[in-house]
Amino acid sequence: MNQLANQRAIVVGASRGLGRGVAEAFLAEGASVVAVARDTGPLSELADNNRLELEAEDATDPGVAGKLLQQYRPDIVALVAGAAPSLRPLHQHTWESFSANWNTDVRMTFYWLSEALRLPLQPGSRVIVMSSGAAIMGSPLSGGYAGAKATQRFMADYADQEARRADLQITVSAVLPRLTPLTDLGKAATAAYAARMGIDEDEYLRQLGKPVTPEGAGRAFVSLATGAEAAGAYMLTGDGLQALPGTAQAGRQTPIPALKEER
């Protein structure tokens, strides 16, 4: 354990779901964590950890990324925040509901990646962007969600290319988790897609297979933060990380060990 001792991580979107799992995993591995969320209230139970600092901020604010990166100079930046999409067919969306994830997820990623390259972060730093499996498989009830998530994956690759061109020694990667019923977003989507297919939720969940858990997401981010080579894009399922084509590690399965019983 303590793979991240003496390192500082910023987790954007740390208050719930997979982001909460990432923040807790970084803490468990010895990192100092700056948890960024609009509402840090859900993190109050962790506030007695002297390696956790809370920042109640809107990550899409154009001034926040530069301010916090300059203030904390993190070794690891995890961009997990995003808007919950409106779940309805294409023709029932308004432009405002359709574009919500472009105005939140993509905008947040743009500001944070831009500022990380401009600062720049110190050599050896890792930036990990949480996209979604919808970036590959689509999401017909989520408006522009799948396109926004695909763009986040591209942006991570663009940022990694620019870091290499400038020899900044910063690695940027993207994680694409499969749909999971263990987050608020995933639970609502599970119900909506089961209804769309005319099957019950239990049957739909059986088709999804082993779910991605917040703990599993945390282990995946720790793996990318500590691995020798972490650039590229990775699908995250309940069985672990799988490098996608075009990634240096493509074709190699990166299993994530099961949780120990005492945890």
Helices and strands as residue ranges (DSSP letters): E 8-12, H 17-28, E 32-37, G 41-46, E 52-56, H 64-72, E 76-79, G 90-92, H 95-98, H 100-101, I 102-106, H 107-118, E 126-130, H 134-137, H 145-165, E 171-177, H 184-197, H 201-208, H 214-226, E 232-237, E 240-243, E 253-255
